[in-house]
Amino acid sequence: MQTAGEPENWTVEFIRADGEMAPPTMGGFASVADAEYYGQCLWAGPQGRGVREVRVRREPWGEWRMVLPASVCGGVRL
């Protein structure tokens, strides 16, 4: 259980088209929105080629949540 003032810790995981985890798994995001934004932007960019899905979870034991692909990242249409 999180107490007031305690930062959240969200992790982003990338799954390749072949079902394997794609590095890097990034952690330490302060909110689910920050983690999803990072995952969407990376997925939509050139480094996201071959990525089948992106998911996020709150560490250490949260359930994985699927992230939807983005068509806009940082105000730039992708």
N, CA, C, O and CB atoms as a CASP TS submission, in Angstrom:
PFRMAT TS
TARGET T0000
AUTHOR 0000-0000-0000
METHOD Language model
MODEL 1
PARENT N/A
ATOM      1  N   MET     1       0.836  -1.175   0.000  1.00  0.00           N
ATOM      2  CA  MET     1       0.000   0.000   0.000  1.00  0.00           C
ATOM      3  C   MET     1       0.882   1.239   0.000  1.00  0.00           C
ATOM      4  O   MET     1       1.878   1.308   0.721  1.00  0.00           O
ATOM      5  CB  MET     1      -0.952  -0.003   1.208  1.00  0.00           C
ATOM      6  N   GLN     2       0.506   2.211  -0.814  1.00  0.00           N
ATOM      7  CA  GLN     2       1.274   3.443  -0.919  1.00  0.00           C
ATOM      8  C   GLN     2       0.815   4.431   0.149  1.00  0.00           C
ATOM      9  O   GLN     2      -0.379   4.583   0.404  1.00  0.00           O
ATOM     10  CB  GLN     2       1.131   4.058  -2.326  1.00  0.00           C
ATOM     11  N   THR     3       1.780   5.096   0.763  1.00  0.00           N
ATOM     12  CA  THR     3       1.447   6.127   1.728  1.00  0.00           C
ATOM     13  C   THR     3       1.554   7.474   1.054  1.00  0.00           C
ATOM     14  O   THR     3       2.187   7.598   0.006  1.00  0.00           O
ATOM     15  CB  THR     3       2.363   6.055   2.966  1.00  0.00           C
ATOM     16  N   ALA     4       0.937   8.492   1.649  1.00  0.00           N
ATOM     17  CA  ALA     4       0.964   9.836   1.079  1.00  0.00           C
ATOM     18  C   ALA     4       2.400  10.319   0.924  1.00  0.00           C
ATOM     19  O   ALA     4       3.222  10.174   1.829  1.00  0.00           O
ATOM     20  CB  ALA     4       0.164  10.813   1.957  1.00  0.00           C
ATOM     21  N   GLY     5       2.684  10.890  -0.230  1.00  0.00           N
ATOM     22  CA  GLY     5       4.013  11.434  -0.476  1.00  0.00           C
ATOM     23  C   GLY     5       5.015  10.432  -1.007  1.00  0.00           C
ATOM     24  O   GLY     5       6.111  10.814  -1.417  1.00  0.00           O
ATOM     25  N   GLU     6       4.662   9.155  -1.008  1.00  0.00           N
ATOM     26  CA  GLU     6       5.568   8.125  -1.515  1.00  0.00           C
ATOM     27  C   GLU     6       5.446   8.074  -3.044  1.00  0.00           C
ATOM     28  O   GLU     6       4.335   7.964  -3.563  1.00  0.00           O
ATOM     29  CB  GLU     6       5.246   6.725  -0.876  1.00  0.00           C
ATOM     30  N   PRO     7       6.563   8.152  -3.768  1.00  0.00           N
ATOM     31  CA  PRO     7       6.476   8.152  -5.222  1.00  0.00           C
ATOM     32  C   PRO     7       6.050   6.783  -5.754  1.00  0.00           C
ATOM     33  O   PRO     7       6.351   5.745  -5.164  1.00  0.00           O
ATOM     34  CB  PRO     7       7.817   8.558  -5.831  1.00  0.00           C
ATOM     35  N   GLU     8       5.348   6.810  -6.873  1.00  0.00           N
ATOM     36  CA  GLU     8       4.990   5.569  -7.533  1.00  0.00           C
ATOM     37  C   GLU     8       6.202   5.080  -8.313  1.00  0.00           C
ATOM     38  O   GLU     8       7.125   5.850  -8.577  1.00  0.00           O
ATOM     39  CB  GLU     8       3.756   5.758  -8.465  1.00  0.00           C
ATOM     40  N   ASN     9       6.203   3.835  -8.673  1.00  0.00           N
ATOM     41  CA  ASN     9       7.316   3.257  -9.416  1.00  0.00           C
ATOM     42  C   ASN     9       6.729   2.362 -10.502  1.00  0.00           C
ATOM     43  O   ASN     9       6.365   1.216 -10.241  1.00  0.00           O
ATOM     44  CB  ASN     9       8.288   2.454  -8.474  1.00  0.00           C
ATOM     45  N   TRP    10       6.639   2.897 -11.728  1.00  0.00           N
ATOM     46  CA  TRP    10       6.063   2.178 -12.852  1.00  0.00           C
ATOM     47  C   TRP    10       7.159   1.706 -13.788  1.00  0.00           C
ATOM     48  O   TRP    10       8.152   2.402 -13.997  1.00  0.00           O
ATOM     49  CB  TRP    10       5.061   3.057 -13.602  1.00  0.00           C
ATOM     50  N   THR    11       6.976   0.518 -14.352  1.00  0.00           N
ATOM     51  CA  THR    11       7.921  -0.079 -15.284  1.00  0.00           C
ATOM     52  C   THR    11       7.239  -0.271 -16.634  1.00  0.00           C
ATOM     53  O   THR    11       6.047  -0.572 -16.704  1.00  0.00           O
ATOM     54  CB  THR    11       8.461  -1.429 -14.742  1.00  0.00           C
ATOM     55  N   VAL    12       8.010  -0.093 -17.705  1.00  0.00           N
ATOM     56  CA  VAL    12       7.543  -0.303 -19.073  1.00  0.00           C
ATOM     57  C   VAL    12       8.269  -1.523 -19.634  1.00  0.00           C
ATOM     58  O   VAL    12       9.485  -1.646 -19.494  1.00  0.00           O
ATOM     59  CB  VAL    12       7.790   0.969 -19.968  1.00  0.00           C
ATOM     60  N   GLU    13       7.525  -2.417 -20.265  1.00  0.00           N
ATOM     61  CA  GLU    13       8.114  -3.608 -20.864  1.00  0.00           C
ATOM     62  C   GLU    13       7.676  -3.688 -22.323  1.00  0.00           C
ATOM     63  O   GLU    13       6.518  -3.429 -22.649  1.00  0.00           O
ATOM     64  CB  GLU    13       7.702  -4.894 -20.083  1.00  0.00           C
ATOM     65  N   PHE    14       8.612  -4.050 -23.191  1.00  0.00           N
ATOM     66  CA  PHE    14       8.357  -4.183 -24.615  1.00  0.00           C
ATOM     67  C   PHE    14       8.429  -5.659 -24.995  1.00  0.00           C
ATOM     68  O   PHE    14       9.371  -6.356 -24.617  1.00  0.00           O
ATOM     69  CB  PHE    14       9.368  -3.344 -25.444  1.00  0.00           C
ATOM     70  N   ILE    15       7.440  -6.131 -25.738  1.00  0.00           N
ATOM     71  CA  ILE    15       7.389  -7.514 -26.194  1.00  0.00           C
ATOM     72  C   ILE    15       7.561  -7.517 -27.710  1.00  0.00           C
ATOM     73  O   ILE    15       6.815  -6.850 -28.427  1.00  0.00           O
ATOM     74  CB  ILE    15       6.046  -8.207 -25.772  1.00  0.00           C
ATOM     75  N   ARG    16       8.545  -8.268 -28.192  1.00  0.00           N
ATOM     76  CA  ARG    16       8.810  -8.342 -29.629  1.00  0.00           C
ATOM     77  C   ARG    16       7.758  -9.197 -30.328  1.00  0.00           C
ATOM     78  O   ARG    16       6.989  -9.909 -29.683  1.00  0.00           O
ATOM     79  CB  ARG    16      10.215  -8.912 -29.889  1.00  0.00           C
ATOM     80  N   ALA    17       7.735  -9.115 -31.636  1.00  0.00           N
ATOM     81  CA  ALA    17       6.781  -9.878 -32.433  1.00  0.00           C
ATOM     82  C   ALA    17       6.938 -11.383 -32.235  1.00  0.00           C
ATOM     83  O   ALA    17       5.968 -12.125 -32.382  1.00  0.00           O
ATOM     84  CB  ALA    17       6.940  -9.535 -33.901  1.00  0.00           C
ATOM     85  N   ASP    18       8.158 -11.851 -31.899  1.00  0.00           N
ATOM     86  CA  ASP    18       8.373 -13.281 -31.672  1.00  0.00           C
ATOM     87  C   ASP    18       8.006 -13.720 -30.255  1.00  0.00           C
ATOM     88  O   ASP    18       8.197 -14.882 -29.896  1.00  0.00           O
ATOM     89  CB  ASP    18       9.817 -13.631 -31.950  1.00  0.00           C
ATOM     90  N   GLY    19       7.476 -12.788 -29.442  1.00  0.00           N
ATOM     91  CA  GLY    19       7.028 -13.116 -28.091  1.00  0.00           C
ATOM     92  C   GLY    19       8.072 -12.927 -27.013  1.00  0.00           C
ATOM     93  O   GLY    19       7.749 -13.021 -25.829  1.00  0.00           O
ATOM     94  N   GLU    20       9.310 -12.664 -27.383  1.00  0.00           N
ATOM     95  CA  GLU    20      10.374 -12.440 -26.399  1.00  0.00           C
ATOM     96  C   GLU    20      10.335 -11.010 -25.886  1.00  0.00           C
ATOM     97  O   GLU    20       9.850 -10.108 -26.570  1.00  0.00           O
ATOM     98  CB  GLU    20      11.753 -12.746 -27.010  1.00  0.00           C
ATOM     99  N   MET    21      10.849 -10.808 -24.675  1.00  0.00           N
ATOM    100  CA  MET    21      10.974  -9.449 -24.147  1.00  0.00           C
ATOM    101  C   MET    21      12.056  -8.732 -24.929  1.00  0.00           C
ATOM    102  O   MET    21      13.118  -9.292 -25.200  1.00  0.00           O
ATOM    103  CB  MET    21      11.298  -9.454 -22.620  1.00  0.00           C
ATOM    104  N   ALA    22      11.781  -7.501 -25.284  1.00  0.00           N
ATOM    105  CA  ALA    22      12.746  -6.689 -26.015  1.00  0.00           C
ATOM    106  C   ALA    22      13.391  -5.710 -25.054  1.00  0.00           C
ATOM    107  O   ALA    22      12.682  -4.973 -24.369  1.00  0.00           O
ATOM    108  CB  ALA    22      12.074  -5.943 -27.194  1.00  0.00           C
ATOM    109  N   PRO    23      14.714  -5.679 -24.982  1.00  0.00           N
ATOM    110  CA  PRO    23      15.324  -4.681 -24.109  1.00  0.00           C
ATOM    111  C   PRO    23      15.108  -3.300 -24.700  1.00  0.00           C
ATOM    112  O   PRO    23      15.000  -3.201 -25.922  1.00  0.00           O
ATOM    113  CB  PRO    23      16.834  -4.960 -23.911  1.00  0.00           C
ATOM    114  N   PRO    24      15.039  -2.252 -23.941  1.00  0.00           N
ATOM    115  CA  PRO    24      15.198  -2.286 -22.495  1.00  0.00           C
ATOM    116  C   PRO    24      13.850  -2.279 -21.787  1.00  0.00           C
ATOM    117  O   PRO    24      12.882  -1.715 -22.296  1.00  0.00           O
ATOM    118  CB  PRO    24      16.038  -1.107 -22.031  1.00  0.00           C
ATOM    119  N   THR    25      13.785  -2.893 -20.636  1.00  0.00           N
ATOM    120  CA  THR    25      12.665  -2.715 -19.726  1.00  0.00           C
ATOM    121  C   THR    25      13.048  -1.526 -18.860  1.00  0.00           C
ATOM    122  O   THR    25      14.059  -1.558 -18.159  1.00  0.00           O
ATOM    123  CB  THR    25      12.363  -4.023 -18.863  1.00  0.00           C
ATOM    124  N   MET    26      12.248  -0.494 -18.910  1.00  0.00           N
ATOM    125  CA  MET    26      12.568   0.751 -18.203  1.00  0.00           C
ATOM    126  C   MET    26      11.691   0.891 -16.972  1.00  0.00           C
ATOM    127  O   MET    26      10.497   0.593 -17.023  1.00  0.00           O
ATOM    128  CB  MET    26      12.389   1.973 -19.130  1.00  0.00           C
ATOM    129  N   GLY    27      12.265   1.337 -15.877  1.00  0.00           N
ATOM    130  CA  GLY    27      11.516   1.505 -14.643  1.00  0.00           C
ATOM    131  C   GLY    27      11.741   2.867 -14.026  1.00  0.00           C
ATOM    132  O   GLY    27      12.524   3.677 -14.524  1.00  0.00           O
ATOM    133  N   GLY    28      11.041   3.101 -12.934  1.00  0.00           N
ATOM    134  CA  GLY    28      11.220   4.320 -12.169  1.00  0.00           C
ATOM    135  C   GLY    28      10.332   5.476 -12.575  1.00  0.00           C
ATOM    136  O   GLY    28      10.584   6.613 -12.176  1.00  0.00           O
ATOM    137  N   PHE    29       9.297   5.214 -13.360  1.00  0.00           N
ATOM    138  CA  PHE    29       8.407   6.299 -13.770  1.00  0.00           C
ATOM    139  C   PHE    29       7.505   6.692 -12.609  1.00  0.00           C
ATOM    140  O   PHE    29       7.034   5.838 -11.858  1.00  0.00           O
ATOM    141  CB  PHE    29       7.562   5.885 -14.998  1.00  0.00           C
ATOM    142  N   ALA    30       7.273   7.983 -12.472  1.00  0.00           N
ATOM    143  CA  ALA    30       6.527   8.512 -11.331  1.00  0.00           C
ATOM    144  C   ALA    30       5.029   8.270 -11.423  1.00  0.00           C
ATOM    145  O   ALA    30       4.338   8.300 -10.405  1.00  0.00           O
ATOM    146  CB  ALA    30       6.781   9.979 -11.199  1.00  0.00           C
ATOM    147  N   SER    31       4.516   8.031 -12.621  1.00  0.00           N
ATOM    148  CA  SER    31       3.078   7.805 -12.772  1.00  0.00           C
ATOM    149  C   SER    31       2.827   6.859 -13.938  1.00  0.00           C
ATOM    150  O   SER    31       3.697   6.645 -14.782  1.00  0.00           O
ATOM    151  CB  SER    31       2.328   9.144 -12.987  1.00  0.00           C
ATOM    152  N   VAL    32       1.628   6.299 -13.970  1.00  0.00           N
ATOM    153  CA  VAL    32       1.259   5.425 -15.072  1.00  0.00           C
ATOM    154  C   VAL    32       1.229   6.214 -16.369  1.00  0.00           C
ATOM    155  O   VAL    32       1.599   5.686 -17.417  1.00  0.00           O
ATOM    156  CB  VAL    32      -0.102   4.761 -14.812  1.00  0.00           C
ATOM    157  N   ALA    33       0.798   7.464 -16.321  1.00  0.00           N
ATOM    158  CA  ALA    33       0.753   8.293 -17.530  1.00  0.00           C
ATOM    159  C   ALA    33       2.150   8.495 -18.106  1.00  0.00           C
ATOM    160  O   ALA    33       2.334   8.420 -19.321  1.00  0.00           O
ATOM    161  CB  ALA    33       0.108   9.653 -17.224  1.00  0.00           C
ATOM    162  N   ASP    34       3.132   8.751 -17.251  1.00  0.00           N
ATOM    163  CA  ASP    34       4.515   8.924 -17.723  1.00  0.00           C
ATOM    164  C   ASP    34       5.033   7.636 -18.364  1.00  0.00           C
ATOM    165  O   ASP    34       5.676   7.677 -19.414  1.00  0.00           O
ATOM    166  CB  ASP    34       5.440   9.345 -16.554  1.00  0.00           C
ATOM    167  N   ALA    35       4.755   6.501 -17.737  1.00  0.00           N
ATOM    168  CA  ALA    35       5.216   5.215 -18.260  1.00  0.00           C
ATOM    169  C   ALA    35       4.553   4.908 -19.597  1.00  0.00           C
ATOM    170  O   ALA    35       5.223   4.466 -20.530  1.00  0.00           O
ATOM    171  CB  ALA    35       4.927   4.090 -17.256  1.00  0.00           C
ATOM    172  N   GLU    36       3.246   5.137 -19.701  1.00  0.00           N
ATOM    173  CA  GLU    36       2.536   4.881 -20.947  1.00  0.00           C
ATOM    174  C   GLU    36       3.037   5.797 -22.061  1.00  0.00           C
ATOM    175  O   GLU    36       3.216   5.355 -23.196  1.00  0.00           O
ATOM    176  CB  GLU    36       1.029   5.065 -20.749  1.00  0.00           C
ATOM    177  N   TYR    37       3.263   7.061 -21.742  1.00  0.00           N
ATOM    178  CA  TYR    37       3.751   8.020 -22.733  1.00  0.00           C
ATOM    179  C   TYR    37       5.113   7.586 -23.270  1.00  0.00           C
ATOM    180  O   TYR    37       5.338   7.601 -24.481  1.00  0.00           O
ATOM    181  CB  TYR    37       3.842   9.433 -22.120  1.00  0.00           C
ATOM    182  N   TYR    38       6.010   7.205 -22.384  1.00  0.00           N
ATOM    183  CA  TYR    38       7.330   6.727 -22.795  1.00  0.00           C
ATOM    184  C   TYR    38       7.193   5.510 -23.708  1.00  0.00           C
ATOM    185  O   TYR    38       7.814   5.450 -24.769  1.00  0.00           O
ATOM    186  CB  TYR    38       8.191   6.379 -21.561  1.00  0.00           C
ATOM    187  N   GLY    39       6.383   4.547 -23.293  1.00  0.00           N
ATOM    188  CA  GLY    39       6.201   3.330 -24.072  1.00  0.00           C
ATOM    189  C   GLY    39       5.606   3.606 -25.441  1.00  0.00           C
ATOM    190  O   GLY    39       6.055   3.041 -26.439  1.00  0.00           O
ATOM    191  N   GLN    40       4.595   4.471 -25.501  1.00  0.00           N
ATOM    192  CA  GLN    40       3.972   4.804 -26.776  1.00  0.00           C
ATOM    193  C   GLN    40       4.954   5.494 -27.715  1.00  0.00           C
ATOM    194  O   GLN    40       5.021   5.162 -28.899  1.00  0.00           O
ATOM    195  CB  GLN    40       2.756   5.692 -26.550  1.00  0.00           C
ATOM    196  N   CYS    41       5.711   6.448 -27.195  1.00  0.00           N
ATOM    197  CA  CYS    41       6.649   7.195 -28.038  1.00  0.00           C
ATOM    198  C   CYS    41       7.775   6.305 -28.553  1.00  0.00           C
ATOM    199  O   CYS    41       8.148   6.391 -29.722  1.00  0.00           O
ATOM    200  CB  CYS    41       7.235   8.372 -27.261  1.00  0.00           C
ATOM    201  N   LEU    42       8.310   5.462 -27.697  1.00  0.00           N
ATOM    202  CA  LEU    42       9.381   4.571 -28.133  1.00  0.00           C
ATOM    203  C   LEU    42       8.851   3.562 -29.154  1.00  0.00           C
ATOM    204  O   LEU    42       9.516   3.277 -30.150  1.00  0.00           O
ATOM    205  CB  LEU    42      10.002   3.837 -26.923  1.00  0.00           C
ATOM    206  N   TRP    43       7.685   3.037 -28.913  1.00  0.00           N
ATOM    207  CA  TRP    43       7.065   2.064 -29.800  1.00  0.00           C
ATOM    208  C   TRP    43       6.812   2.668 -31.180  1.00  0.00           C
ATOM    209  O   TRP    43       7.024   2.008 -32.197  1.00  0.00           O
ATOM    210  CB  TRP    43       5.756   1.553 -29.198  1.00  0.00           C
ATOM    211  N   ALA    44       6.362   3.914 -31.214  1.00  0.00           N
ATOM    212  CA  ALA    44       6.014   4.569 -32.477  1.00  0.00           C
ATOM    213  C   ALA    44       7.241   5.005 -33.273  1.00  0.00           C
ATOM    214  O   ALA    44       7.148   5.220 -34.482  1.00  0.00           O
ATOM    215  CB  ALA    44       5.135   5.769 -32.208  1.00  0.00           C
ATOM    216  N   GLY    45       8.378   5.138 -32.616  1.00  0.00           N
ATOM    217  CA  GLY    45       9.592   5.589 -33.288  1.00  0.00           C
ATOM    218  C   GLY    45      10.332   4.450 -33.967  1.00  0.00           C
ATOM    219  O   GLY    45       9.905   3.297 -33.907  1.00  0.00           O
ATOM    220  N   PRO    46      11.448   4.781 -34.616  1.00  0.00           N
ATOM    221  CA  PRO    46      12.235   3.769 -35.324  1.00  0.00           C
ATOM    222  C   PRO    46      12.717   2.630 -34.430  1.00  0.00           C
ATOM    223  O   PRO    46      12.821   1.494 -34.890  1.00  0.00           O
ATOM    224  CB  PRO    46      13.419   4.419 -35.972  1.00  0.00           C
ATOM    225  N   GLN    47      13.010   2.908 -33.177  1.00  0.00           N
ATOM    226  CA  GLN    47      13.483   1.869 -32.258  1.00  0.00           C
ATOM    227  C   GLN    47      12.374   0.904 -31.862  1.00  0.00           C
ATOM    228  O   GLN    47      12.646  -0.114 -31.225  1.00  0.00           O
ATOM    229  CB  GLN    47      14.074   2.504 -31.014  1.00  0.00           C
ATOM    230  N   GLY    48      11.136   1.201 -32.223  1.00  0.00           N
ATOM    231  CA  GLY    48      10.014   0.335 -31.904  1.00  0.00           C
ATOM    232  C   GLY    48       9.710  -0.700 -32.961  1.00  0.00           C
ATOM    233  O   GLY    48       8.750  -1.459 -32.827  1.00  0.00           O
ATOM    234  N   ARG    49      10.514  -0.746 -34.016  1.00  0.00           N
ATOM    235  CA  ARG    49      10.288  -1.755 -35.061  1.00  0.00           C
ATOM    236  C   ARG    49      10.431  -3.153 -34.465  1.00  0.00           C
ATOM    237  O   ARG    49      11.362  -3.426 -33.707  1.00  0.00           O
ATOM    238  CB  ARG    49      11.285  -1.564 -36.245  1.00  0.00           C
ATOM    239  N   GLY    50       9.510  -4.017 -34.812  1.00  0.00           N
ATOM    240  CA  GLY    50       9.541  -5.383 -34.314  1.00  0.00           C
ATOM    241  C   GLY    50       8.884  -5.560 -32.961  1.00  0.00           C
ATOM    242  O   GLY    50       8.829  -6.677 -32.446  1.00  0.00           O
ATOM    243  N   VAL    51       8.383  -4.480 -32.371  1.00  0.00           N
ATOM    244  CA  VAL    51       7.691  -4.570 -31.080  1.00  0.00           C
ATOM    245  C   VAL    51       6.220  -4.879 -31.345  1.00  0.00           C
ATOM    246  O   VAL    51       5.555  -4.174 -32.104  1.00  0.00           O
ATOM    247  CB  VAL    51       7.848  -3.242 -30.251  1.00  0.00           C
ATOM    248  N   ARG    52       5.724  -5.930 -30.715  1.00  0.00           N
ATOM    249  CA  ARG    52       4.326  -6.337 -30.881  1.00  0.00           C
ATOM    250  C   ARG    52       3.410  -5.640 -29.879  1.00  0.00           C
ATOM    251  O   ARG    52       2.285  -5.264 -30.208  1.00  0.00           O
ATOM    252  CB  ARG    52       4.196  -7.850 -30.733  1.00  0.00           C
ATOM    253  N   GLU    53       3.902  -5.473 -28.661  1.00  0.00           N
ATOM    254  CA  GLU    53       3.073  -4.843 -27.628  1.00  0.00           C
ATOM    255  C   GLU    53       3.944  -4.186 -26.573  1.00  0.00           C
ATOM    256  O   GLU    53       5.117  -4.513 -26.393  1.00  0.00           O
ATOM    257  CB  GLU    53       2.139  -5.875 -26.974  1.00  0.00           C
ATOM    258  N   VAL    54       3.315  -3.245 -25.889  1.00  0.00           N
ATOM    259  CA  VAL    54       3.959  -2.535 -24.785  1.00  0.00           C
ATOM    260  C   VAL    54       3.023  -2.668 -23.599  1.00  0.00           C
ATOM    261  O   VAL    54       1.804  -2.570 -23.739  1.00  0.00           O
ATOM    262  CB  VAL    54       4.254  -1.012 -25.136  1.00  0.00           C
ATOM    263  N   ARG    55       3.607  -2.892 -22.428  1.00  0.00           N
ATOM    264  CA  ARG    55       2.790  -2.966 -21.219  1.00  0.00           C
ATOM    265  C   ARG    55       3.521  -2.290 -20.068  1.00  0.00           C
ATOM    266  O   ARG    55       4.745  -2.157 -20.069  1.00  0.00           O
ATOM    267  CB  ARG    55       2.456  -4.437 -20.864  1.00  0.00           C
ATOM    268  N   VAL    56       2.731  -1.869 -19.088  1.00  0.00           N
ATOM    269  CA  VAL    56       3.280  -1.183 -17.912  1.00  0.00           C
ATOM    270  C   VAL    56       2.728  -1.839 -16.656  1.00  0.00           C
ATOM    271  O   VAL    56       1.665  -2.459 -16.676  1.00  0.00           O
ATOM    272  CB  VAL    56       2.938   0.342 -17.935  1.00  0.00           C
ATOM    273  N   ARG    57       3.473  -1.690 -15.558  1.00  0.00           N
ATOM    274  CA  ARG    57       2.949  -2.144 -14.266  1.00  0.00           C
ATOM    275  C   ARG    57       3.599  -1.340 -13.158  1.00  0.00           C
ATOM    276  O   ARG    57       4.691  -0.791 -13.301  1.00  0.00           O
ATOM    277  CB  ARG    57       3.198  -3.664 -14.057  1.00  0.00           C
ATOM    278  N   ARG    58       2.890  -1.296 -12.060  1.00  0.00           N
ATOM    279  CA  ARG    58       3.401  -0.637 -10.865  1.00  0.00           C
ATOM    280  C   ARG    58       4.221  -1.655 -10.091  1.00  0.00           C
ATOM    281  O   ARG    58       3.737  -2.740  -9.771  1.00  0.00           O
ATOM    282  CB  ARG    58       2.243  -0.051  -9.986  1.00  0.00           C
ATOM    283  N   GLU    59       5.441  -1.307  -9.799  1.00  0.00           N
ATOM    284  CA  GLU    59       6.335  -2.209  -9.083  1.00  0.00           C
ATOM    285  C   GLU    59       6.064  -2.130  -7.587  1.00  0.00           C
ATOM    286  O   GLU    59       5.648  -1.081  -7.096  1.00  0.00           O
ATOM    287  CB  GLU    59       7.808  -1.871  -9.384  1.00  0.00           C
ATOM    288  N   PRO    60       6.285  -3.189  -6.870  1.00  0.00           N
ATOM    289  CA  PRO    60       6.942  -4.396  -7.328  1.00  0.00           C
ATOM    290  C   PRO    60       5.997  -5.503  -7.790  1.00  0.00           C
ATOM    291  O   PRO    60       6.453  -6.443  -8.439  1.00  0.00           O
ATOM    292  CB  PRO    60       7.798  -4.911  -6.251  1.00  0.00           C
ATOM    293  N   TRP    61       4.705  -5.433  -7.484  1.00  0.00           N
ATOM    294  CA  TRP    61       3.839  -6.582  -7.773  1.00  0.00           C
ATOM    295  C   TRP    61       2.569  -6.233  -8.510  1.00  0.00           C
ATOM    296  O   TRP    61       1.620  -7.017  -8.496  1.00  0.00           O
ATOM    297  CB  TRP    61       3.482  -7.267  -6.512  1.00  0.00           C
ATOM    298  N   GLY    62       2.521  -5.099  -9.145  1.00  0.00           N
ATOM    299  CA  GLY    62       1.303  -4.731  -9.863  1.00  0.00           C
ATOM    300  C   GLY    62       1.044  -5.630 -11.061  1.00  0.00           C
ATOM    301  O   GLY    62       1.946  -6.313 -11.546  1.00  0.00           O
ATOM    302  N   GLU    63      -0.188  -5.624 -11.528  1.00  0.00           N
ATOM    303  CA  GLU    63      -0.545  -6.399 -12.717  1.00  0.00           C
ATOM    304  C   GLU    63      -0.142  -5.625 -13.959  1.00  0.00           C
ATOM    305  O   GLU    63      -0.202  -4.396 -13.971  1.00  0.00           O
ATOM    306  CB  GLU    63      -2.064  -6.720 -12.742  1.00  0.00           C
ATOM    307  N   TRP    64       0.268  -6.329 -15.000  1.00  0.00           N
ATOM    308  CA  TRP    64       0.636  -5.697 -16.266  1.00  0.00           C
ATOM    309  C   TRP    64      -0.606  -5.128 -16.929  1.00  0.00           C
ATOM    310  O   TRP    64      -1.658  -5.767 -16.953  1.00  0.00           O
ATOM    311  CB  TRP    64       1.341  -6.705 -17.206  1.00  0.00           C
ATOM    312  N   ARG    65      -0.475  -3.910 -17.470  1.00  0.00           N
ATOM    313  CA  ARG    65      -1.541  -3.247 -18.228  1.00  0.00           C
ATOM    314  C   ARG    65      -1.043  -3.032 -19.648  1.00  0.00           C
ATOM    315  O   ARG    65       0.094  -2.610 -19.859  1.00  0.00           O
ATOM    316  CB  ARG    65      -1.963  -1.886 -17.565  1.00  0.00           C
ATOM    317  N   MET    66      -1.902  -3.324 -20.622  1.00  0.00           N
ATOM    318  CA  MET    66      -1.547  -3.107 -22.016  1.00  0.00           C
ATOM    319  C   MET    66      -1.581  -1.611 -22.330  1.00  0.00           C
ATOM    320  O   MET    66      -2.418  -0.876 -21.807  1.00  0.00           O
ATOM    321  CB  MET    66      -2.501  -3.885 -22.952  1.00  0.00           C
ATOM    322  N   VAL    67      -0.660  -1.173 -23.193  1.00  0.00           N
ATOM    323  CA  VAL    67      -0.596   0.213 -23.653  1.00  0.00           C
ATOM    324  C   VAL    67      -1.038   0.232 -25.107  1.00  0.00           C
ATOM    325  O   VAL    67      -0.592  -0.591 -25.908  1.00  0.00           O
ATOM    326  CB  VAL    67       0.849   0.819 -23.485  1.00  0.00           C
ATOM    327  N   LEU    68      -1.915   1.172 -25.449  1.00  0.00           N
ATOM    328  CA  LEU    68      -2.366   1.300 -26.830  1.00  0.00           C
ATOM    329  C   LEU    68      -1.326   2.043 -27.655  1.00  0.00           C
ATOM    330  O   LEU    68      -0.636   2.920 -27.135  1.00  0.00           O
ATOM    331  CB  LEU    68      -3.720   2.024 -26.895  1.00  0.00           C
ATOM    332  N   PRO    69      -1.203   1.703 -28.940  1.00  0.00           N
ATOM    333  CA  PRO    69      -0.271   2.447 -29.804  1.00  0.00           C
ATOM    334  C   PRO    69      -0.694   3.913 -29.901  1.00  0.00           C
ATOM    335  O   PRO    69      -1.873   4.239 -29.760  1.00  0.00           O
ATOM    336  CB  PRO    69      -0.209   1.812 -31.222  1.00  0.00           C
ATOM    337  N   ALA    70       0.266   4.777 -30.140  1.00  0.00           N
ATOM    338  CA  ALA    70       0.000   6.202 -30.244  1.00  0.00           C
ATOM    339  C   ALA    70       0.146   6.659 -31.681  1.00  0.00           C
ATOM    340  O   ALA    70       0.944   6.108 -32.440  1.00  0.00           O
ATOM    341  CB  ALA    70       0.935   6.995 -29.333  1.00  0.00           C
ATOM    342  N   SER    71      -0.629   7.670 -32.053  1.00  0.00           N
ATOM    343  CA  SER    71      -0.459   8.286 -33.360  1.00  0.00           C
ATOM    344  C   SER    71       0.168   9.677 -33.208  1.00  0.00           C
ATOM    345  O   SER    71       0.587  10.288 -34.191  1.00  0.00           O
ATOM    346  CB  SER    71      -1.815   8.377 -34.098  1.00  0.00           C
ATOM    347  N   VAL    72       0.228  10.166 -31.972  1.00  0.00           N
ATOM    348  CA  VAL    72       0.829  11.457 -31.683  1.00  0.00           C
ATOM    349  C   VAL    72       1.727  11.297 -30.471  1.00  0.00           C
ATOM    350  O   VAL    72       1.331  10.679 -29.483  1.00  0.00           O
ATOM    351  CB  VAL    72      -0.255  12.551 -31.442  1.00  0.00           C
ATOM    352  N   CYS    73       2.952  11.855 -30.536  1.00  0.00           N
ATOM    353  CA  CYS    73       3.875  11.786 -29.412  1.00  0.00           C
ATOM    354  C   CYS    73       4.515  13.152 -29.226  1.00  0.00           C
ATOM    355  O   CYS    73       5.195  13.644 -30.127  1.00  0.00           O
ATOM    356  CB  CYS    73       4.955  10.688 -29.635  1.00  0.00           C
ATOM    357  N   GLY    74       4.309  13.768 -28.074  1.00  0.00           N
ATOM    358  CA  GLY    74       4.891  15.077 -27.806  1.00  0.00           C
ATOM    359  C   GLY    74       4.407  16.150 -28.750  1.00  0.00           C
ATOM    360  O   GLY    74       5.148  17.079 -29.070  1.00  0.00           O
ATOM    361  N   GLY    75       3.153  16.031 -29.205  1.00  0.00           N
ATOM    362  CA  GLY    75       2.590  17.029 -30.116  1.00  0.00           C
ATOM    363  C   GLY    75       3.007  16.828 -31.570  1.00  0.00           C
ATOM    364  O   GLY    75       2.589  17.600 -32.433  1.00  0.00           O
ATOM    365  N   VAL    76       3.826  15.806 -31.867  1.00  0.00           N
ATOM    366  CA  VAL    76       4.256  15.525 -33.234  1.00  0.00           C
ATOM    367  C   VAL    76       3.466  14.338 -33.760  1.00  0.00           C
ATOM    368  O   VAL    76       3.451  13.274 -33.143  1.00  0.00           O
ATOM    369  CB  VAL    76       5.786  15.246 -33.299  1.00  0.00           C
ATOM    370  N   ARG    77       2.813  14.519 -34.897  1.00  0.00           N
ATOM    371  CA  ARG    77       2.034  13.428 -35.483  1.00  0.00           C
ATOM    372  C   ARG    77       2.993  12.374 -36.014  1.00  0.00           C
ATOM    373  O   ARG    77       3.925  12.691 -36.753  1.00  0.00           O
ATOM    374  CB  ARG    77       1.096  13.946 -36.617  1.00  0.00           C
ATOM    375  N   LEU    78       2.763  11.118 -35.637  1.00  0.00           N
ATOM    376  CA  LEU    78       3.637  10.025 -36.055  1.00  0.00           C
ATOM    377  C   LEU    78       3.114   9.326 -37.290  1.00  0.00           C
ATOM    378  O   LEU    78       3.735   8.380 -37.773  1.00  0.00           O
ATOM    379  CB  LEU    78       3.800   9.026 -34.937  1.00  0.00           C
TER
END
